[in-house]
Amino acid sequence: MASVNYKAINLWTARVIPTVLVGLAGYTTWVVVVLVCVDYLLKPAPTVHKPRSGAGIAILTVYTCLLLLLALTYFRLAYTVITNPGYASRGPQWRRAKPTPSDLEKQNGSLGQHSTYSETLSASPYNHDSSAYGPAEGIATPGLQDFYKRDVFTCESDGRPIWCSTCLNWKPDRAHHCREVGRCVRKMDHFCPWVGGIVSETSQKFFVLFVTWGSIYCVFTLAIMAKFVAERPLGERGKPIECLGRQKPSIPDCAALFSLFLLGMGASSLQFVLQNTTTIENLSRRTKVWQLAIYIPNTSLQNDKPPLFRTITYGTDPNSIRTFAILHSRPGENPWDLGYFRNFKAVMGEHWYDWILPIKLSPCAKHDRLDCEFETGPVVERMKREAGINTPIQPEIEEKPRRHRRRRRRRRSTHGQAEAPTVENNRTDGERRKRHHRHQRRRSESRRQTLAG
């Protein structure tokens, strides 16, 4: 019996579903705009009820805004998935030793699984030296300089970056090989048939916006259709209102189904954004142990005590030699967790309008940092402290408390200066009141004397 080609099924499904979604959105728009708003609310039959212009215009306005936001986010998501899917580059030897489809199926394995080092040695076109813990020959293979010029990167147990046996290249941090497209994808979330491609670091923000606006759109459509479909038996003599018809309850059913689906997907996607993780990384989130190669400054190597961790050295020039410590995180820890709000801003953007409009890419997709490909959090700092790796303190961190102290001192001084005139003013007010009372007494005494005389 022939095996089922799930890859071809997924690809064909990804091509069909977007067309179905666009057709369903068009049909829903025709029902809500034409049948409900125009024929039932704005221009109803005289035997049904009076026109309800306010409700019709309000529904048209809100529905049009939600539909435009939904369409904008969907087409922005589809455009990004097609033009900028977030693929990692293949190795220089991939075109020379291009694998056959049968080899790809054997090497792909499960979705998003890291290739082991045994697969690396068998599939790598380079000559790997067995002495991986030192400046041995063969380590400086093409592409390694992109990793060891940074301070932190993910690695295998020997200290080298993770090798992809299919793309014949080193995997970037948090990259996963997708068997549907046969490429390594940066910060891959999942293969989405709704948009016909991969949701990665370049499109995760747009996907979250799409499911968010989609859930709001479906809930609003469900509320509108449920309200006015329930009014159908209230027509003339209890007959169903013809403008809504009998087949239109399928729209509330579809809206309810998609509302539940999109609300669940939106909640899970927002959870991944707040935790700075992906769908693939979340599969092993509680047991995942990250192996990181962390740069050791020269000041940390001057101690006489031998290190308690394994190290690896890159570079041949004495001026460019860099030594890294091979450290492991605790099970379930996330080195990229920056805190809920910083995680949210790293994916959704810095400003509030980036959180609701699909305009800019995620800040985490720029990769403009020099120390690491993705910003690391407190877990990496703890790993450095436990390993005794000294990191230079940035001067900007020291200046902020000083500025706050100066501001506090200025506030205290200005507050003290402002208190002095208030006391003097209180004293002058009291003296004025006493003088006024004395003057009133004198006037009353003079009046009494005049009346007595």
Solvent accessible surface area in square Angstrom, and as a share of the most:
residue,aa,sasa,rsa
1,M,238,1.06
2,A,93,0.72
3,S,108,0.70
4,V,80,0.46
5,N,87,0.44
6,Y,140,0.53
7,K,80,0.34
8,A,35,0.28
9,I,90,0.46
10,N,45,0.23
11,L,54,0.27
12,W,156,0.55
13,T,49,0.29
14,A,5,0.04
15,R,152,0.56
16,V,82,0.47
17,I,45,0.23
18,P,27,0.17
19,T,98,0.57
20,V,89,0.51
21,L,31,0.16
22,V,77,0.45
23,G,45,0.44
24,L,49,0.24
25,A,32,0.25
26,G,42,0.41
27,Y,81,0.31
28,T,12,0.07
29,T,33,0.19
30,W,115,0.40
31,V,0,0.00
32,V,1,0.00
33,V,38,0.22
34,V,56,0.32
35,L,19,0.09
36,V,0,0.00
37,C,0,0.00
38,V,47,0.27
39,D,51,0.26
40,Y,3,0.01
41,L,0,0.00
42,L,46,0.23
43,K,154,0.65
44,P,20,0.13
45,A,49,0.38
46,P,136,0.86
47,T,88,0.51
48,V,43,0.24
49,H,51,0.23
50,K,168,0.71
51,P,84,0.53
52,R,87,0.32
53,S,59,0.38
54,G,58,0.56
55,A,43,0.33
56,G,0,0.00
57,I,103,0.52
58,A,54,0.42
59,I,15,0.08
60,L,43,0.22
61,T,75,0.44
62,V,66,0.38
63,Y,1,0.00
64,T,63,0.37
65,C,68,0.41
66,L,18,0.09
67,L,41,0.20
68,L,116,0.58
69,L,39,0.19
70,L,22,0.11
71,A,35,0.27
72,L,91,0.45
73,T,0,0.00
74,Y,18,0.07
75,F,120,0.50
76,R,59,0.22
77,L,0,0.00
78,A,18,0.14
79,Y,136,0.52
80,T,2,0.01
81,V,9,0.05
82,I,132,0.67
83,T,77,0.45
84,N,62,0.32
85,P,21,0.13
86,G,8,0.07
87,Y,75,0.29
88,A,4,0.03
89,S,81,0.52
90,R,70,0.26
91,G,6,0.06
92,P,80,0.50
93,Q,41,0.18
94,W,28,0.10
95,R,198,0.72
96,R,188,0.69
97,A,63,0.49
98,K,133,0.56
99,P,28,0.18
100,T,69,0.40
101,P,104,0.65
102,S,63,0.41
103,D,52,0.27
104,L,40,0.20
105,E,126,0.57
106,K,162,0.69
107,Q,69,0.31
108,N,26,0.13
109,G,44,0.42
110,S,60,0.39
111,L,64,0.32
112,G,9,0.08
113,Q,110,0.49
114,H,53,0.24
115,S,15,0.09
116,T,74,0.43
117,Y,59,0.22
118,S,78,0.50
119,E,73,0.33
120,T,0,0.00
121,L,92,0.46
122,S,97,0.63
123,A,27,0.21
124,S,15,0.09
125,P,59,0.37
126,Y,39,0.15
127,N,132,0.68
128,H,27,0.12
129,D,52,0.27
130,S,113,0.73
131,S,60,0.39
132,A,5,0.04
133,Y,111,0.42
134,G,16,0.15
135,P,94,0.59
136,A,27,0.21
137,E,154,0.69
138,G,33,0.32
139,I,6,0.03
140,A,66,0.51
141,T,11,0.07
142,P,72,0.46
143,G,19,0.19
144,L,1,0.01
145,Q,89,0.40
146,D,68,0.35
147,F,15,0.06
148,Y,36,0.14
149,K,126,0.54
150,R,29,0.10
151,D,48,0.25
152,V,5,0.03
153,F,0,0.00
154,T,7,0.04
155,C,3,0.02
156,E,24,0.11
157,S,58,0.37
158,D,11,0.06
159,G,0,0.00
160,R,1,0.00
161,P,1,0.01
162,I,18,0.09
163,W,2,0.01
164,C,5,0.03
165,S,8,0.05
166,T,4,0.03
167,C,2,0.01
168,L,13,0.06
169,N,27,0.14
170,W,10,0.04
171,K,5,0.02
172,P,15,0.09
173,D,1,0.01
174,R,7,0.02
175,A,1,0.01
176,H,10,0.04
177,H,14,0.06
178,C,0,0.00
179,R,99,0.36
180,E,9,0.04
181,V,42,0.24
182,G,9,0.09
183,R,49,0.18
184,C,4,0.03
185,V,0,0.00
186,R,64,0.23
187,K,3,0.01
188,M,0,0.00
189,D,7,0.04
190,H,41,0.18
191,F,28,0.11
192,C,4,0.02
193,P,41,0.26
194,W,31,0.11
195,V,8,0.05
196,G,34,0.33
197,G,8,0.08
198,I,2,0.01
199,V,0,0.00
200,S,0,0.00
201,E,4,0.02
202,T,8,0.05
203,S,0,0.00
204,Q,8,0.03
205,K,1,0.00
206,F,1,0.00
207,F,6,0.03
208,V,6,0.04
209,L,7,0.03
210,F,13,0.05
211,V,0,0.00
212,T,56,0.32
213,W,40,0.14
214,G,2,0.02
215,S,8,0.05
216,I,76,0.39
217,Y,14,0.05
218,C,14,0.08
219,V,68,0.39
220,F,42,0.18
221,T,3,0.02
222,L,52,0.26
223,A,58,0.45
224,I,21,0.11
225,M,0,0.00
226,A,51,0.40
227,K,114,0.48
228,F,10,0.04
229,V,23,0.13
230,A,73,0.57
231,E,23,0.10
232,R,43,0.16
233,P,80,0.50
234,L,140,0.70
235,G,13,0.12
236,E,90,0.40
237,R,212,0.77
238,G,50,0.48
239,K,128,0.54
240,P,53,0.33
241,I,10,0.05
242,E,154,0.69
243,C,33,0.20
244,L,1,0.00
245,G,17,0.16
246,R,191,0.70
247,Q,112,0.50
248,K,5,0.02
249,P,42,0.26
250,S,50,0.32
251,I,3,0.02
252,P,18,0.11
253,D,94,0.49
254,C,46,0.28
255,A,7,0.05
256,A,35,0.27
257,L,120,0.60
258,F,47,0.20
259,S,4,0.03
260,L,135,0.67
261,F,92,0.38
262,L,7,0.03
263,L,91,0.45
264,G,44,0.43
265,M,44,0.20
266,G,13,0.13
267,A,66,0.51
268,S,41,0.26
269,S,12,0.08
270,L,75,0.37
271,Q,82,0.37
272,F,22,0.09
273,V,1,0.00
274,L,56,0.28
275,Q,42,0.19
276,N,10,0.05
277,T,6,0.03
278,T,0,0.00
279,T,45,0.26
280,I,14,0.07
281,E,18,0.08
282,N,45,0.23
283,L,141,0.70
284,S,48,0.31
285,R,72,0.26
286,R,185,0.67
287,T,101,0.59
288,K,51,0.22
289,V,62,0.35
290,W,22,0.08
291,Q,45,0.20
292,L,0,0.00
293,A,0,0.00
294,I,1,0.00
295,Y,49,0.18
296,I,5,0.02
297,P,22,0.14
298,N,106,0.54
299,T,86,0.50
300,S,14,0.09
301,L,85,0.42
302,Q,138,0.61
303,N,98,0.50
304,D,147,0.76
305,K,172,0.73
306,P,107,0.68
307,P,77,0.48
308,L,180,0.90
309,F,41,0.17
310,R,111,0.41
311,T,40,0.23
312,I,1,0.00
313,T,19,0.11
314,Y,1,0.00
315,G,12,0.11
316,T,123,0.72
317,D,69,0.36
318,P,112,0.70
319,N,145,0.74
320,S,53,0.35
321,I,74,0.38
322,R,52,0.19
323,T,24,0.14
324,F,0,0.00
325,A,0,0.00
326,I,6,0.03
327,L,17,0.09
328,H,97,0.43
329,S,6,0.04
330,R,127,0.46
331,P,94,0.59
332,G,32,0.31
333,E,38,0.17
334,N,29,0.15
335,P,0,0.00
336,W,1,0.00
337,D,51,0.26
338,L,18,0.09
339,G,34,0.33
340,Y,151,0.57
341,F,122,0.51
342,R,125,0.46
343,N,0,0.00
344,F,35,0.15
345,K,50,0.21
346,A,21,0.16
347,V,1,0.01
348,M,4,0.02
349,G,4,0.03
350,E,96,0.43
351,H,88,0.39
352,W,167,0.59
353,Y,79,0.30
354,D,5,0.03
355,W,73,0.26
356,I,72,0.37
357,L,53,0.26
358,P,4,0.03
359,I,97,0.49
360,K,107,0.45
361,L,65,0.32
362,S,0,0.00
363,P,36,0.23
364,C,22,0.13
365,A,18,0.14
366,K,133,0.57
367,H,55,0.24
368,D,106,0.55
369,R,100,0.36
370,L,160,0.80
371,D,49,0.25
372,C,3,0.02
373,E,14,0.06
374,F,10,0.04
375,E,57,0.26
376,T,28,0.16
377,G,6,0.06
378,P,91,0.58
379,V,23,0.13
380,V,0,0.00
381,E,75,0.33
382,R,39,0.14
383,M,7,0.03
384,K,26,0.11
385,R,169,0.62
386,E,111,0.50
387,A,25,0.20
388,G,41,0.40
389,I,9,0.05
390,N,85,0.44
391,T,60,0.35
392,P,117,0.74
393,I,127,0.65
394,Q,108,0.48
395,P,92,0.58
396,E,114,0.51
397,I,107,0.54
398,E,82,0.37
399,E,72,0.32
400,K,121,0.51
401,P,63,0.40
402,R,138,0.51
403,R,132,0.48
404,H,93,0.42
405,R,145,0.53
406,R,142,0.52
407,R,125,0.46
408,R,140,0.51
409,R,159,0.58
410,R,162,0.59
411,R,164,0.60
412,R,174,0.63
413,S,55,0.36
414,T,78,0.45
415,H,116,0.52
416,G,38,0.36
417,Q,130,0.58
418,A,54,0.42
419,E,86,0.39
420,A,56,0.44
421,P,63,0.39
422,T,70,0.41
423,V,72,0.41
424,E,104,0.47
425,N,83,0.43
426,N,100,0.51
427,R,165,0.60
428,T,59,0.34
429,D,58,0.30
430,G,26,0.25
431,E,92,0.41
432,R,159,0.58
433,R,165,0.60
434,K,126,0.53
435,R,157,0.57
436,H,102,0.45
437,H,106,0.47
438,R,138,0.50
439,H,99,0.44
440,Q,78,0.35
441,R,162,0.59
442,R,168,0.61
443,R,109,0.40
444,S,44,0.28
445,E,94,0.42
446,S,56,0.36
447,R,146,0.53
448,R,169,0.62
449,Q,132,0.58
450,T,103,0.60
451,L,156,0.78
452,A,94,0.73
453,G,103,0.99
